[in-house]
Amino acid sequence: MAISRETELQQKKVIIAVAAIVCVVVLAIVGFRMFWQQHATGDTAPAQAPLSVSLGNKSASTKVVIYTDPVCDKCATFHSATVKPLYDDYAKTGKIDLEIRPLSIVTEQSAALTELLMCGNEQGKFMDTSDFVSDALTRSNGRTVEVNGVSFFTDFPAARIAQGAGLDETKLSSCLRDNRYDNLIKQADTQAYAANIYSTPTTFVAGQEPVRGYAIYDYIKSLVDISL
């Protein structure tokens, strides 16, 4: 039976409408994927960072990169509960390359304490200095980590820091006075933001999905063990 011209026109309209809907859906999917690719955090950290401390075995097949801010309350706890045992069990024994990348994104005091950590690193005492800072910021005095950060250098002058972290006081004072890490600190923060790293701690374990926020040691350990 012949199809009337009116029916044929209606069918064509339906086909055109369906095709238009399909095009809209396809464009929406493509647009979403492009947006996601631009804004999603990748599974790998930048190959290098303006500010970093390498601990452990640089030739190890497994690399762990941790972004941290000294005044981040979760980072202070993360350091003592997770980073220290990870360092003792895997970095010191040469099983992994552990790279710490300090950021200064939480408070105005972050940069000054990051500089202190790097000054300690100049004397081969990064972990000792980190231990001192972490313990000082989380001490039981009824104040938050951020508030303790504000008064840190008043509560702990260079002489006391040097004694507590095993540093040479003269070298420490000179390093802090020179502000030699100021530009690198700014560059490190800029690079982190460009890589969609906005929170600390953020941990990358051998190309696996990044762990953002505080994580217990056993969980990070399980990711490391898988990659070994």
C-alpha positions, -999 to +999 in steps of 0.1 A: +000+000+000+014+034-010+024+058+018+008+091+016+030+122+011+018+135+045+028+103+062+062+103+045+069+138+056+060+129+092+084+099+091+111+122+078+105+146+106+107+118+132+140+106+116+154+141+117+143+146+153+158+112+164+191+121+146+192+155+163+186+139+197+214+114+190+238+142+180+229+161+212+236+130+233+269+123+216+280+159+219+271+159+256+291+127+262+321+141+244+318+174+263+316+156+296+347+134+288+367+165+279+356+183+311+365+152+332+399+149+315+406+185+323+395+185+359+400+150+372+431+142+392+454+119+374+467+086+387+504+098+387+521+127+403+542+151+382+575+135+374+595+161+393+586+189+418+603+222+426+604+212+462+609+176+472+629+153+496+638+118+484+641+092+511+650+056+506+662+039+474+660+061+443+666+031+421+637+011+436+610+000+412+583+012+436+579+050+442+557+066+468+551+103+465+534+122+494+522+158+492+519+173+527+515+206+544+531+209+579+502+229+593+475+205+580+461+188+611+455+155+593+491+157+579+506+160+614+488+129+625+495+112+591+532+119+596+535+101+630+510+073+623+517+065+586+547+082+571+571+073+599+564+035+598+564+036+560+598+053+562+611+028+588+597-004+571+602+004+534+624+035+527+652+029+552+654-008+541+657+003+504+625-013+493+609+019+479+618+054+468+598+076+492+595+112+480+580+139+503+568+170+485+559+198+510+532+223+501+522+255+518+485+258+511+467+255+545+476+287+564+499+316+562+523+298+586+526+268+562+554+284+542+576+292+572+573+257+585+579+242+551+611+263+549+621+249+584+617+214+571+639+221+541+665+238+562+665+206+583+669+186+552+701+206+543+716+190+573+703+155+565+677+157+592+644+160+573+626+132+592+640+144+625+628+180+618+595+167+606+591+147+638+599+178+659+574+199+640+547+173+641+551+167+678+551+204+685+520+211+665+500+182+680+511+186+716+484+185+742+480+222+751+443+227+743+450+244+710+445+233+674+474+225+650+467+258+631+468+279+663+500+261+674+514+269+639+508+306+645+529+307+676+554+280+666+585+302+662+577+321+694+572+288+714+602+272+698+632+295+690+660+283+668+680+270+697+652+248+709+644+235+674+681+227+668+684+208+701+651+189+696+658+180+659+696+175+663+705+204+641+734+229+640+718+261+654+740+285+634+733+268+601+696+266+609+694+303+618+712+313+587+690+291+565+658+305+580+671+341+578+680+338+541+645+327+530+662+307+503+632+285+497+607+312+491+605+310+453+606+272+453+577+270+478+556+292+455+565+271+425+557+239+443+522+252+452+516+264+416+526+230+402+504+211+426+474+232+417+480+227+380+481+189+386+448+192+405+463+185+439+444+207+462+444+188+495+469+173+518+479+147+525+477+132+490+496+100+484+506+084+451+517+048+452+534+034+420+508+048+396+478+035+415+448+057+421+459+085+445+449+084+481+435+118+491+433+126+527+444+108+558+449+070+555+460+045+580+494+029+576+480-006+570+461+007+539+491+025+524+512-006+533+488-028+513+491-006+482+529-007+485+530-045+489+509-049+458+534-029+438+566-046+450 
